[in-house]
Amino acid sequence: MLPFHHRDPGIVGLLTSDRLPPGRQIFYGMISDGMHTNPAALRIAHRAHPQGLVLVTDAIPALGLGNGRHTLGQQEVEVDGLTAYVAGTKTLSGSITPMDVCVRHFLQATGSQILDQQEVVDITNYK
């Protein structure tokens, strides 16, 4: 995502725009795994346009495999906690944060209520 700029506000400008055509709703995804998105960015997005927020996880298939080396297709990864690296390096291969942890992190970062958050998560499955 490009940073906010006063001449080209990007997604921030879109989410706060009052010029959307009637009946149009904007949805946007946020990864709230504690690695990809700063808690302040989660708060800003949630406050700017909560009704369009869709929580997503960037989890790769190593989710649930536990610490150690694992082969995923042609790539060998090393799992350490909630992060997977290309084996033998510190190059991020992906997150292995499950959705329930993402939800808890989001709730903590935003001060949102459980009901509000459940609606956000359900939108992903419903739409």
LINSUL-V109451 format. One record per helix or strand of 2 or more residues. SS is the DSSP state (2 for helix, 1 for strand). FROM is the first residue (numbers start at 1). TO is the last residue. Records with the same first field share a line. If there is no record, write none. Layout:
SS=FROM-TO, FROM-TO
This chain:
2=10-15, 39-52, 99-110, 114-126
1=28-31, 53-56, 68-72, 75-80, 83-86, 92-95
